[in-house]
Amino acid sequence: MPLIQVAPQRLYRQIAEQVQGLVTSGEFAVGSRLPAERDLATQLGVSRPSVREALIALEVEGVIEVRTGSGIYVKSVRKRSAQATRGNNTPAEWGPLEVMCARELVESEVAALAAEHASKSDLKLIQKALQQMKKQAGRGEIPRQGDEAFHMGIAQACGNSVLLDTVARYWQARTSPLFERLGDYFEFPASWELAIKEHQQVLDAIEAQDPAAARRAMQKHLRRALQRYSASWRRAPARP
Protein backbone atom coordinates (compact mmCIF):
# COMPACT_ATOMS: atom_id res chain seq x y z
CA MET A 1 0.00 0.00 0.00
CA PRO A 2 1.57 3.34 -1.04
CA LEU A 3 2.21 5.90 1.65
CA ILE A 4 0.38 9.22 1.53
CA GLN A 5 2.41 12.36 2.03
CA VAL A 6 1.81 13.85 5.46
CA ALA A 7 1.24 17.59 5.58
CA PRO A 8 1.47 19.64 8.79
CA GLN A 9 -1.87 21.01 9.93
CA ARG A 10 -2.58 24.40 11.34
CA LEU A 11 -3.77 24.50 14.93
CA TYR A 12 -7.24 25.81 14.15
CA ARG A 13 -7.65 22.98 11.60
CA GLN A 14 -6.64 20.36 14.18
CA ILE A 15 -9.22 21.76 16.60
CA ALA A 16 -11.88 21.87 13.88
CA GLU A 17 -11.24 18.25 12.95
CA GLN A 18 -11.53 17.14 16.58
CA VAL A 19 -14.89 18.86 16.89
CA GLN A 20 -15.92 17.48 13.49
CA GLY A 21 -14.99 13.99 14.71
CA LEU A 22 -17.27 14.34 17.74
CA VAL A 23 -20.12 15.37 15.45
CA THR A 24 -19.50 12.57 12.96
CA SER A 25 -19.30 9.94 15.72
CA GLY A 26 -22.66 11.02 17.11
CA GLU A 27 -21.29 12.53 20.30
CA PHE A 28 -23.16 15.69 19.32
CA ALA A 29 -26.26 15.21 17.19
CA VAL A 30 -27.60 17.66 14.64
CA GLY A 31 -29.45 20.38 16.54
CA SER A 32 -27.55 19.87 19.79
CA ARG A 33 -25.47 22.56 21.42
CA LEU A 34 -21.70 22.28 21.68
CA PRO A 35 -19.80 23.19 24.87
CA ALA A 36 -19.07 26.89 25.26
CA GLU A 37 -15.95 28.34 23.64
CA ARG A 38 -14.32 28.74 27.07
CA ASP A 39 -14.98 25.07 27.96
CA LEU A 40 -13.70 23.80 24.62
CA ALA A 41 -10.51 25.80 25.08
CA THR A 42 -9.97 24.32 28.54
CA GLN A 43 -10.64 20.74 27.41
CA LEU A 44 -8.36 21.05 24.39
CA GLY A 45 -5.63 22.97 26.21
CA VAL A 46 -5.58 25.80 23.65
CA SER A 47 -6.46 29.49 23.63
CA ARG A 48 -10.00 30.75 23.15
CA PRO A 49 -9.05 32.67 19.98
CA SER A 50 -7.75 29.40 18.46
CA VAL A 51 -11.04 27.68 19.30
CA ARG A 52 -12.87 30.64 17.81
CA GLU A 53 -10.96 30.27 14.54
CA ALA A 54 -11.87 26.58 14.41
CA LEU A 55 -15.55 27.23 15.13
CA ILE A 56 -15.78 29.91 12.47
CA ALA A 57 -14.10 27.55 9.98
CA LEU A 58 -16.73 24.92 10.78
CA GLU A 59 -19.45 27.54 10.42
CA VAL A 60 -18.13 28.51 6.98
CA GLU A 61 -18.19 24.82 6.04
CA GLY A 62 -21.79 24.47 7.21
CA VAL A 63 -21.11 22.07 10.09
CA ILE A 64 -22.19 24.35 12.94
CA GLU A 65 -24.32 27.43 13.48
CA VAL A 66 -23.31 30.23 15.84
CA ARG A 67 -26.30 31.81 17.56
CA THR A 68 -25.09 34.90 19.36
CA GLY A 69 -26.34 34.96 22.92
CA SER A 70 -27.51 31.35 22.73
CA GLY A 71 -24.59 29.13 21.81
CA ILE A 72 -23.05 27.01 19.09
CA TYR A 73 -25.24 24.31 17.52
CA VAL A 74 -24.56 21.38 15.23
CA LYS A 75 -26.07 22.04 11.81
CA SER A 76 -24.76 19.17 9.68
CA VAL A 77 -22.54 16.08 9.83
CA ARG A 78 -20.90 16.85 6.49
CA LYS A 79 -17.18 16.14 6.21
CA ARG A 80 -14.52 18.29 4.68
CA SER A 81 -13.32 16.87 1.36
CA ALA A 82 -9.95 15.14 1.18
CA GLN A 83 -8.89 17.60 -1.52
CA ALA A 84 -9.66 20.56 0.76
CA THR A 85 -7.77 18.91 3.60
CA ARG A 86 -4.65 18.53 1.44
CA GLY A 87 -4.77 22.12 0.23
CA ASN A 88 -3.70 23.62 3.53
CA ASN A 89 -0.67 25.56 2.29
CA THR A 90 -2.55 28.23 0.38
CA PRO A 91 -3.25 31.71 1.79
CA ALA A 92 -6.96 30.83 1.89
CA GLU A 93 -6.14 28.21 4.54
CA TRP A 94 -3.94 30.41 6.71
CA GLY A 95 -5.43 31.00 10.13
CA PRO A 96 -6.29 34.65 10.88
CA LEU A 97 -4.32 34.61 14.16
CA GLU A 98 -1.17 33.41 12.41
CA VAL A 99 -1.65 35.96 9.65
CA MET A 100 -2.05 38.82 12.12
CA CYS A 101 1.05 37.77 14.09
CA ALA A 102 3.09 37.50 10.89
CA ARG A 103 1.82 40.86 9.71
CA GLU A 104 2.91 42.53 12.94
CA LEU A 105 6.44 41.18 12.56
CA VAL A 106 6.84 41.85 8.85
CA GLU A 107 4.75 44.95 8.19
CA SER A 108 6.25 46.89 11.08
CA GLU A 109 9.65 46.56 9.35
CA VAL A 110 8.05 47.32 5.99
CA ALA A 111 6.70 50.57 7.46
CA ALA A 112 10.15 51.45 8.80
CA LEU A 113 11.67 50.90 5.36
CA ALA A 114 8.91 52.95 3.75
CA ALA A 115 9.76 55.83 6.08
CA GLU A 116 13.30 55.71 4.67
CA HIS A 117 12.53 55.15 1.00
CA ALA A 118 9.06 56.48 0.16
CA SER A 119 8.98 58.82 -2.81
CA LYS A 120 6.50 61.66 -3.28
CA SER A 121 4.42 59.46 -5.58
CA ASP A 122 4.46 56.67 -2.98
CA LEU A 123 3.21 59.06 -0.32
CA LYS A 124 0.43 60.27 -2.58
CA LEU A 125 -0.79 56.69 -3.08
CA ILE A 126 -0.77 56.00 0.67
CA GLN A 127 -2.54 59.27 1.40
CA LYS A 128 -5.13 58.52 -1.27
CA ALA A 129 -5.76 55.09 0.24
CA LEU A 130 -6.32 56.59 3.69
CA GLN A 131 -8.75 59.13 2.26
CA GLN A 132 -10.56 56.25 0.57
CA MET A 133 -10.87 54.51 3.95
CA LYS A 134 -12.28 57.65 5.54
CA LYS A 135 -14.82 58.13 2.74
CA GLN A 136 -15.92 54.51 2.85
CA ALA A 137 -16.29 54.59 6.63
CA GLY A 138 -18.16 57.89 6.39
CA ARG A 139 -20.70 56.21 4.12
CA GLY A 140 -21.15 53.43 6.65
CA GLU A 141 -19.21 50.94 4.52
CA ILE A 142 -16.53 48.52 5.65
CA PRO A 143 -13.38 50.19 4.23
CA ARG A 144 -11.50 47.03 3.32
CA GLN A 145 -10.55 48.24 -0.16
CA GLY A 146 -8.94 51.37 1.24
CA ASP A 147 -7.31 49.31 3.98
CA GLU A 148 -5.69 46.97 1.48
CA ALA A 149 -4.59 49.87 -0.73
CA PHE A 150 -3.01 51.57 2.30
CA HIS A 151 -0.96 48.58 3.38
CA MET A 152 0.00 47.64 -0.18
CA GLY A 153 1.03 51.25 -0.80
CA ILE A 154 3.40 51.08 2.16
CA ALA A 155 4.78 47.78 0.90
CA GLN A 156 5.34 49.33 -2.52
CA ALA A 157 7.16 52.25 -0.91
CA CYS A 158 9.54 50.06 1.08
CA GLY A 159 11.58 49.32 -2.04
CA ASN A 160 11.79 45.53 -1.63
CA SER A 161 9.89 43.40 -4.15
CA VAL A 162 10.04 40.26 -1.97
CA LEU A 163 8.41 42.10 0.93
CA LEU A 164 5.83 43.52 -1.48
CA ASP A 165 4.95 39.99 -2.63
CA THR A 166 4.82 38.82 0.99
CA VAL A 167 2.35 41.52 2.00
CA ALA A 168 0.28 40.74 -1.10
CA ARG A 169 0.01 37.12 0.11
CA TYR A 170 -1.26 38.33 3.48
CA TRP A 171 -4.03 40.14 1.64
CA GLN A 172 -4.89 37.02 -0.32
CA ALA A 173 -5.47 35.37 3.06
CA ARG A 174 -7.42 38.41 4.25
CA THR A 175 -10.06 37.82 1.57
CA SER A 176 -10.59 34.13 2.45
CA PRO A 177 -14.07 32.98 3.60
CA LEU A 178 -12.70 32.33 7.10
CA PHE A 179 -11.25 35.83 7.47
CA GLU A 180 -14.35 37.42 5.91
CA ARG A 181 -16.63 35.66 8.38
CA LEU A 182 -14.39 36.67 11.27
CA GLY A 183 -14.78 40.25 10.10
CA ASP A 184 -18.57 39.88 10.07
CA TYR A 185 -18.42 39.26 13.82
CA PHE A 186 -15.70 41.63 14.93
CA GLU A 187 -15.53 44.54 12.47
CA PHE A 188 -18.00 47.37 12.96
CA PRO A 189 -18.01 51.18 12.64
CA ALA A 190 -16.46 51.92 16.04
CA SER A 191 -13.59 49.48 15.46
CA TRP A 192 -12.89 50.94 12.03
CA GLU A 193 -12.89 54.46 13.47
CA LEU A 194 -10.07 53.38 15.78
CA ALA A 195 -8.27 51.61 12.95
CA ILE A 196 -8.36 54.72 10.75
CA LYS A 197 -6.76 56.78 13.53
CA GLU A 198 -4.03 54.14 13.82
CA HIS A 199 -3.46 54.28 10.05
CA GLN A 200 -3.10 58.05 10.29
CA GLN A 201 -0.35 57.62 12.89
CA VAL A 202 1.50 55.24 10.57
CA LEU A 203 1.22 57.70 7.69
CA ASP A 204 2.37 60.62 9.86
CA ALA A 205 5.53 58.72 10.82
CA ILE A 206 6.28 57.75 7.21
CA GLU A 207 5.78 61.35 6.05
CA ALA A 208 8.14 62.48 8.83
CA GLN A 209 10.75 60.00 7.55
CA ASP A 210 10.95 58.50 11.04
CA PRO A 211 11.55 54.73 10.70
CA ALA A 212 11.37 54.02 14.44
CA ALA A 213 8.05 55.84 14.81
CA ALA A 214 6.65 54.12 11.71
CA ARG A 215 7.64 50.72 13.11
CA ARG A 216 6.00 51.47 16.48
CA ALA A 217 2.84 52.84 14.86
CA MET A 218 2.39 49.77 12.65
CA GLN A 219 3.05 47.40 15.57
CA LYS A 220 0.49 49.25 17.65
CA HIS A 221 -2.09 49.13 14.87
CA LEU A 222 -1.73 45.40 14.16
CA ARG A 223 -1.63 44.43 17.83
CA ARG A 224 -4.83 46.34 18.45
CA ALA A 225 -6.40 44.81 15.34
CA LEU A 226 -5.69 41.37 16.79
CA GLN A 227 -7.21 42.43 20.10
CA ARG A 228 -10.35 43.53 18.30
CA TYR A 229 -10.67 40.05 16.80
CA SER A 230 -10.50 38.67 20.34
CA ALA A 231 -13.42 40.76 21.63
CA SER A 232 -16.83 39.41 22.60
CA TRP A 233 -18.97 37.74 19.96
CA ARG A 234 -21.50 39.99 18.29
CA ARG A 235 -24.29 39.15 15.91
CA ALA A 236 -23.13 38.59 12.33
CA PRO A 237 -25.31 39.15 9.28
CA ALA A 238 -27.12 36.14 7.89
CA ARG A 239 -25.41 34.27 5.07
CA PRO A 240 -27.24 32.43 2.28
N, C-alpha and C positions, 0 to 999 in steps of 0.2 A: 504494500500500500504506500503510495507516494506521500511524502511529508508536505504539509501546507506551511507556507512561510508565515511566521509569527510576527505580527506587527504590534508595537507598543500602543497601549490605549491611554487616552487621556482620562484623568481622574473623574471628571463629570460623566464620561461614557461608562466607566466601570460602575459607578453608582447607579446610573440609569439601567444598566443591564442587570444589576442585582434586584432592583425594584421590579423590572420587567419579568425577571425569573419568578418572583413571588406571585405576580399576577398570573403568569402562564401556568404555574403549578396549582393554582386555585386557592392559594393562601389568602388572596384578596379577590373576591368576585366582582364582576362588573356591577357598578352601582354602589359598591362599598367604599368607605372612607379610609384613606391611608393614614398612618400615624402623622402627627404634626411635624413640620420641618425641623423643629428643635429636637424632637425625639428621634427622628431618623438620623440626624447628625450625631447624636450621642451614641446610638446603637452602631453606627458605621465607623465612628471614631474619626470623623472628618468635620470640616467647618460648615456652618449653615450656608454661606454663599455657594460652596461647592454642591451641596444638596440642592440648592435653589437652581443652579445651572442644570443639574440632572433632571429635575422636575419640569423645568421649562422645555428641555429637549423632548421629554416624553409627551408634554402637552402639544408641542409642534407636530410630533409624530402621531397624535391622536389616541395615545394610550390612556392619558389621564385628563381630567378637567379640573382646573383651579377655580374654586368659587370663593372669591374674596369675602372674608368674614365668616365663612362656613367651613372650609377645609378643602382637601384635595381628594377627588373621587376617581375611581377606576371607570374609564369610559369604554375601553376595548381591550381585547387580549391579543391584538395584532402584534406580530414580531417585525423587527427591523430586518430588511433584506440583507443577505450575505454580502451583496455588492456594496451596499451602503456601509456595512461594517468594515469592509476592507478599505474603503476610501477615506480613511481618517487622517490623511496627511495634507489635505487641501485646506485653504483658508476657511472654507465654509464649515469645516469641522473643528476649527480652533475654538477652545472655550473662551468666553468673554473675559473671565478673570485672568487667564494667562495672557490674553491679548493686551488687557489694560496694564498688567505688570510689565510686559515687554515694551509697551509704548512709553511708559514712564522712564524706563532705562534708556531707550534709544532716542525718543523724540526730545528729551531734555538736552541731549548732546547735539541733536540736529538744530535745536533752537539756538544753542550757544554758537554753533558754526554759522548759522544764518546771521547772527548779530555781527559776526566778523566779515562775512562775504556778501551780504545782500546788496544788490544794485538798486538804483532808483526804480527801475522797472519791476524788480522783485517786490519792493516795498509797495508799489502801487497795486500789484496783484493781491498781496496779503490784506492791504487796506480795503480793497474792493470786496474781498471775501467777507471781512468782518462787517462791512456795511450791508452785505447781502444777508448775513445772519440777523442783524438788527431789524432789517425790513421784514424778513420772514417771521421773526418772533413778534414784531409789531402787528402783523396781520393774524396772529394767533396760530401760525403754522409751526411745525417742528423744523427748525433750521438746519437740517442735516446736510443739505447741499452746500450751504455756506460754510458749515463746519468742516466738511471734507476739503473744500477749496482752500480754506484757511491753513489747515495742516499740510496739505500738499504744496501750497505756495511756500511755506516755510521750508519744506523738504527740497523744493526746487532751488531755493535761495542758498541752501547750505553748500552747494557746489560739489556734491558727491553723488554720482549716479547710482551707486550701490545702495546708499542710504535712501535715495529717492525711491528706488524699486522696493526697498524694504517697507517704507511707510505706505506705499501703494498696496502692498500685500495686506497690511493691517486693515486698510479700508475695504479690501475685498472681504475680509472676515466680518467687518462692521456691517455689511449689507446681507449677511447670512440670515436665514429664518430664525435661528436661535437668538442672535443679537437683536434682530428687529422685534421679536416678541419680548425680550428683556426690556427694550426701550418702551414698549407699550405699557409696561407696569411702572417703570421708574423714571421716565422722562415726562415732564409736564412744564407748564409755563414758568413757574417759580424756579425750577432747577435750571432751565435754560437761561433765565435772567442772570443767575449766578455764574453760569458758564460763560456767558458773553462778557461779563466783567473780568473774568479770569483771562479770556482771550485778549482783551484790551491791555491787560498788564503784560502779557507776552509780547504783543506788538510794540508797546511803549519801550520795552527793554531792547528789542531788536532795532527800533528806530534810533535809540540812544547809543547803539553799537556797544552794548554792555553784555558780553557773553555770560558772565556770572549771573547777572540779574535775569537774563533770558532763560538760563538753565533753571534757576530757582522758580521762576514764574510758570514754566511748563511743568515742572515736577509738582508744584502746588495744584495746578489745574487738573492734571491726570490723577493725582491722589484723591482729590475731592470728587472727581468724576466716579472713581471706583467706590468711594463712600456712598455716593448717591445711589449706586446700584445695589448697595447693601442696606438700603432703608427698608421701612415697612412695606408690605405688599399693599398695592392699591388696585382698584378695579381697572382692568384692561378692556378695551373695546372688543366687541364680539367679532369673531372671525368666521368666515363662511366655512 
